[in-house]
Amino acid sequence: MGSTKILIVDDELIMRESLAGWLERDGHSIDKAASGEEALEKTKTTRYDILLVDIKMDGIGGLEVLKQVKENDADLAVVMITAYGSIPTAIEAIKCGAFDYLLKPFDPNELGILIHKIIQHQAQSRENLFLREDYKERSRFESMIGQSPAMQTVFNLIQDVAPVDSTVLITGETGTGKGLAAKAIHTNSPHCEGPFVVVNCGAIPEHLMESELFGHQKGAFTDARETKKGRLELAHGGTIFLDEIGEISMRMQIDLLRVLEDHVFYRVGGTQPITADFRVIAATNRNLTEAIREGIFREDLYYRLNVISFEMPPLRKRKEDIPILAEHFLRRFSQETKKPIDKISRTAMDEIMLYEWPGNVRELENAIERAVVVSKSRSLQAEDLPLFRSDICIPANTSLREVEKAHIAKVLTDNGWNVSKSAQILDIDRGTLYNKIKLFGLQKQP
């Protein structure tokens, strides 16, 4: 996690130097301004985590500095420095958005405790804000599960790459747990106390991607009623996970490449450069080298992302993990549904082991969840697993397009044309499924 960047604003030289000395000893990055005017100029070109501002200054006073910086960045932590006689003004500053105030003279330990409190608050706020948005982990793992040699190799790679700050590219088929691997890298990294922010590049419409990544200023476009931080800014001090990176448009690839080079960007409609400290992990189920040859993915972005890479193995190549995964999901869903299902029958496990699992771990998870819901006994039976029985006969000379069409049609039919549920099983977003339905001319049968 990077050092906290603090701006000290005070017209007294001795106060600026004393504060700077105390805070630099604690490992923070310090900048100083001798006036409100100088402070406002600095905040236009530099991103700060915390401002320490004296209330009483000639020219632009501390209260005005507070109001102006909060207008641009509502989450910036501002601490007012005041003498005893200015407590009413300090209280007014709290009402205007100051985090807290310090009374002169104050103890260096008191300052250190307050700064630590602010850092923890900011990290938690970024995490909470992100969690309140649209990201929910699609895997129900509490931890990564596997005893196969293929998974042991993955565990060793995660252990090796987690401590360093290098960009990581995770490849593999859909449903293999790429997001889970990314979260494991973050959890075991120096950024673990910061937020883990996910950008699903395949689920965000192209016209919204710029605002989602970079944020926007109030009034930047018709619906921009307030200033909003983007995912990159929310990831400050943590990790940003660019899932389905192969789906991002060429225009956004150019913008993203610039950000990955120096971690500096602008909000939509903004003029102030924003610098954020974050680690980048990307994932894709596409073959990016083929995408480069097809001219739909930039080679320079690929090399920027592919500093360290590894592949998540498909479930068919780690079949020894299937029984423990199935039992894990059985316990979880039995608890969630409060159904007393103790085990998976031998015939059901045989079918589970024989199936090829094109949707990998996520498909297995969904299948066990459905089986638990429909089961009428204390053990899962083969008949509780209807997803394994196909009434669609596909000749050997059928094209891949027809196979895809038939599979999507079956999933939609099996789920009563519930698009959300079908998209989850197919491991695609709803927009993509709607496009497929239109492309193949699929219609719900009466």
C-alpha positions, 0 to 999 in steps of 0.5 A: 500500500502506498504512503499517504499523501498529506498537504499541510496548509499553514502560514506559520513556517514553524508549524508547517515544518513541525507537522511535516517532521512528525508526519514524515517520520511516520512514513507519510509523503508530505507537501506544504503550502504557506497560504490558502491560495497556494493550497488550492493551486496545489490541489488542482495538480496533485491528488492528496489523501489528507489536508491539514489546514489552519483556520486563521490565515491571511487571504483565503482562510481555512474554511474557504479552502475546505469548502472549495476542495470538498466541492471537487472531492467530497471524500477528501479528508480535511483536518482543521488546525485551530486555537482554543478561541476558534472552536466555534469556527472549527465546529462550523468546519465540521458541518461543512465536511471537515473530518475533525479538528486539532487544538493548538498546541497538540501532541504528536501522538494525538496527531498520529492517532488521528491520521491513522484513524483517517487512513483506516476510515478512507480504506473502509469507505472505498471498500464499502462504496464499491460493495454497495455497487454492482459487484457480487462475487459469482463464486460462493467459495470461501477459499480456493479448493483443490488438491489436484496437481493443476491446482497446487501449481496455481496455489504456488503461483499465487504465493509467488506473485502476491508479494510483488506489485507486477501486473498479472494476467489470468487466463482460462475458460469461463467458470474456472475461478479467475476472479477467485484467483485474483482476490487471493492474490490481493488478499496475500499482497501488500495492498490487502488492506486496501479495496479490491475493485472489480470492473467487468469489462464485458458487462458495462456498455461501451458508452458508460465505460469511460465514466465507470473507469475514470469517474465524472465531474458534475455537469459533464453530461446530461445525467451527471448531477454530482461528481462521481469517482471512477473505479480506478480512483476507488481502487487507490491503495488496493487492487483493480481487477479488470475482468473480461479485459478482452471485451473492452473497445479499442478506444478504451484500450488506448485510454487504459494503456495510458493509465497503466503507464503512469496511473494518472487520469482525468475524470470525464469533464475534469481538468485536474489530473488524478493520481491513484496507487493501485495494483492491476490484475486482469483476466480473460477467457479469450485468446488475446494473441489471436485477438491481436492478429484479428486487430481487435486487441492492442499488442502494446496493451497486451504486453503491458498486462502480460507481465506475469501470467498464468492459466486457471485449469478447466474442471475436466483437467482436475477431475480429482477435485470434483468430489470435494467441490461437489461436497463443499457446495452440497454443505453450503446449499444445504445450510442455506436452504435448511434442507437436511441433505447429508450426501451425494449418492453413488449414482449421482456422483458417477454422473457428476464425474462422467460429465465434461463440465463446459461451464467448469466450477461455476456450472458445477456450483449451479447444478448442485444448488439446483439439485439441492432445491429439487431433492426430496431425500436426504441424499442427492440422486441422479434424477436430481441432476437433469442438466446432465440429460440432453434431449438435443441430438447434434450430428457430428457435422454440425457447425459450432454456430448451430451447437451454440444456438442449440445449447442456448435454446436448451438452457433458456427452455430448461429455465422457463426463459428466465434470462437472468438465470440462463445468463448465469448458467451460460456465464455471460451477462444479460446483454450478451444473451439478449444479443445471442437470442436476436442473432439466432432468432430464438423465440419462446415456444407457447 
